[in-house]
Amino acid sequence: MTTTPGKILFSGATGMIGSALVRAAEANRIQALRLVRHDPASPSEIQWNPDAALPVSDAAQLEGIGAAIHLSGANLSGHRWTADYKRQIVESRVNSTRALVNTLKSLKQRPSVLLCASATGIYGNRGDEILTEESSPGRGFIADTCVAWEVEAAQARPLGIRVVHLRFGVVLAREGGAFKKMLPIFRLGLGGNLGSGRQWMNWIALSDAVRAIFHLLDSTIDGPANLVAPNPVTNAEFTRALGHALHRPAIISAPAFALSIAFGEVADEVLLASTRAIPARLLGSGFTFELPDIASALNGVLHPTLNPTA
């Protein structure tokens, strides 16, 4: 982190990834300013309302930031995808990004870089195709949402701000996210394949995700960056690895038709879609993963005291 800005603005800092980034920043004596919707509880919190004409009432508080990291967005799998919730998913990403870019535009001294969350879901359901940042977007609600999200973040480029689209896969961490929800099921020995289990799954350990984001801050990369480990696995491989790590059987499969009935469109686009992305730009820029394979990652996440890099 030798050239990382001394002051970073975060949105979505209370989430799993945001909280880990703030801790890492503060551990390295980087000032972390956090955009929050509630009344500020500390000098490092700045109230904002991305739906307001003036999202931050006093943007002068943001002068001097060297970078902004934008992670806000409604949970993709938090609810069944009704028309209203799909609209909320899109607007929570697109509108908040537009509000942040407009806020940065108002500054006298703009940050040099904006890192904005996106997802490997932008590639859609692509079977066994190996996908890099050069691959075209796919089809579907998530792909369309990610495209709109990235287009909005790109509006910061004409302002002289480097923009990186963080295309996250599944982030493995005990603290939250999809992995935390899986653990109780697998610990009971009730885990198993989703559908055929042949669909590819992109993943990254939280510790590597944090390191990769700070690496991107220091880099010259502009545009998309796949935030995934270099060794994607099929759902069946992940299921076996997690069952083995927990010393539990993982043989109770969930048929595709049952998932579709239970979860609707979420099943088709989140649980059963196959996306085999690799982190070409991270690897090409010299980034080294500390937990590059699923066995080491699960060990690092589940037993962090035995793996100091996790």
N, C-alpha and C positions, 0 to 999 in steps of 0.2 A: 504494500500500500504506500510506496514511497512518493508517488505523485498524486495520490487521491486528494480531492479538494478538502480543505479544512472545515467546510460547513456544507452539509447535505440536507436538502429538504425531502421529507418522506410524506407520501399519502398512503393510507392503508397500513400504517405502522403498527396497528394493534393486532393484525393478523399474524399467522404463524411465520411467514417469510419476513414480513416487515419487522416483527419483534426481534427476530434473529439478526437481521441487518442492523437494527439500531444498537443492539448489544455489541455487535462486532465493531461498529463505528465508534461507540463510546469507549470500548476497550482499547482502541487505537488512537484515542484522544482526538477524534473527529466530532465536531459539534453536530448533533442531530436535531433538526427542527421538524416537528410533526404537525401536519394539518389534521385538525380534528373538528368534528361537528358539534361537540359539546362545549360548554364553557371551559376555557383553558384552566388546567389545574397546576401548571408550572410554566416558567418562562420559556421552556422549549416547545410548548404547545401553542399553535396559532389556529384560531377558529376560522373555519371557512364553510361556505354553503355553495357547492358547485352548481346548484340550481338557481342561484341568485344572479342578478345582473352584475353585481360586484361581488365575486366569490370571497375575496378577502378584503375586509373593510379598510385595512391599512397595509397595503402591499409593501410599504417601506420597511416593514419588519423582515422582509425576505431579501433585502439588499445584501449582497456579499456572499450569497450561496454559490458554490462552485458547481453543484450538480443537483438534479432532482430525480427522485425515484418514485414512480407512480404505480401503485399496486392495487388501487381500489376497484371493486366490482362485486356485484351480487353473486352468491354461490351458485355455480352451474347446476349442481345436483342437490341443492337444498330443498327443492320442491318439485312436484310434478310440473311439467312444462305446459301450463295453461297459456292462453294468448296474453293474458295480463303479466304473467311471470316472465315470459319470453321478452316482452317489451321492457320489463324491469332489468333483465340481464343486459340487454343492449344499451339502454339509456344509462345505466349505472357505469358503464365503461366509456361509451362515446361522449356523453355529456360531461362527465367528470374530467376526461382528458381534454376536451375543448376548454373547459373552465380553467384548467391548470395552464394550458398553453397561453390562453389570453392573459392570465395573471403574470406569467413569465414575460410576456410581451410588454407589459406595463412597467417593468423594472428598468432602471437606468443602467444597471450592470447585470446583464443576463448570465445565467449559468452556461458553462461550456458544453454540458451534456445533459440529455434527458433520457433516462432508462424507463421504458414503459412496458408493463406486463402485457403479454399476449399468451398464446398457447399453441402447442403442436397440433391442436385440433384444427388449425387453419388448413392443414393438408387434407383433411377429410379421411374417409375410409378408403385406404389405398392398398389393402392386401399385403403382399410381400415386397412391394416396391420400396427400395432404399431411398429415403428422402433427406435432402440437405436443404440448406437455406436458399439454394438456387431453384428448388422445386416449386412448381406452380401451386397456388391455392386449390383446395378441393371444393366439394359441394356439400351443402347442408347448412343447418342453422348455425352451428358453432363456427364453421369455416367462414360463413358470411359475416358473423359477428366479429371475428378476429380481423378480417379484412377491414371492416369499418373502423374498428379500434385503431389499427395501425395507420390507416389513412388520416385519422384525426391527430395522432401523435406526430405524424410527418409534417404537420403544419408548423412545427417548431423549427424545421430546417431553414426556411427563408429568414428566420430571425437570427441565423448564425449559430444555432444550437445543434450539436451532433445528436442524432436520435438513434437509440438502439431498442429494437423490439425484442423483449425477452420471451421467447416461445417456450414456456414451461411444459414439461411432461409432469407425471405424477411425482410429487415431492415426498420422499420418505422421511417421516419424523414421527416420533411418539407424541409430540406436542399437539398435533392437530392434523387437519386434512383428511383425505380419504384413507390413508394408512392407519390412522388412529381408529377409524371406524371399523376397519377390517380386523384389528387385533383381537377384540373380545370374541369374535366369531371363530377365528382360527384357534384361539387358546382353548375353546370348548371342543375342538376337534370337529367343528362343523363347516370348515372351509372347503372350497373345491373350485373347479373350473367354472368360468362363466361361459355359457354356451359351449361351443366346440373346444374352447381353450386355444385355438390356433391363431387368434388375433394377436398382433404385436402390441406391446405395451412399452411406452417410453417412461423412464423413471430417472430420478436423480436424488441422491441423499441430500438432506437439507444442508449439511456442512459444506458439501461441494457446491451447492447452489449459491450459498453465501460467498464462498471464495470466488466463484465464477463471476458473480456480479461485481465484486470489487476489482477483479481482473479486467472486466469490460469498462469500468470507470477509467482505469489507467491506460486502456488500449486506444487504438485509432479506429476500431471497428465501427462502422456506420451501417444501419439497416438491421435485418433480422439476425438473431443468434439463438440457436436451439439450446435451451437449458435442459439438457438430457445427458445421461451417462453414455459412454461410447459403445455400450453393449446392451442394446434393447433385448427384451425377452418376450416370449409368447406368454399369454395368460397362464397356460398350463405349466410352463417353466417357473413362472413366478409363484404359482400355487405350491408346487413341489418344494421350492426353495424356502418359502415362508413356513410351510408345515415342518420341514426339516429343522429350521432354525428354532422353532418352538417345541420340537420333539412331540408333535401332534400329527395324527392322520389328517389328510386333506383330500378326501375322496368323494365328498357330497357335492356333485355338480348341480348347477342351476341351469335348466334347459333354456334356450333362447326364447322360446315362445312364452315361458313362464315369466321371464324377465320383462318381455315386452308388455305382457298383461299387467305386471306389477308396477312398472316404471314408465311405460309409454315410450315417448320419443327419446327420453334420457337413455334408455337401454340401447337403442340403436346407435346413438351418436357418442355415448360415453362408455358404456360397459362392453359393447360388442364390436365397436369399430376397431379397425386394424391400422395403426400408424407406426411405421418403422423409421423413425427419424434418428439421425446421428448428428453429433455436435461438430460439424466440419469447421466452422469458423473458430470455435474455441480451440480445437486441436491445432488448427493452422496458425493460430496466434501464439502458440507455445504454452497454453494452459495444460496443467497436469492434474488429472483426477486422483484423489487420494482413495476413493472408493469406487473403482471403475466397473466392478462386476457385482451381480446381485447377491452373491453369497457374502462377500466382504461388506457390502452396504447394509444388508440385514443384520449382520453381526455388529457393525458399528452403531446402527440405530438402536438395536435391542439391548446391546451390552456396551454402552459408551465408556464405562470405566475400564473395560478391557482393550479399548481401542482409542488412544488419546487423540487421534486425528478426527474422530467423529464429532 
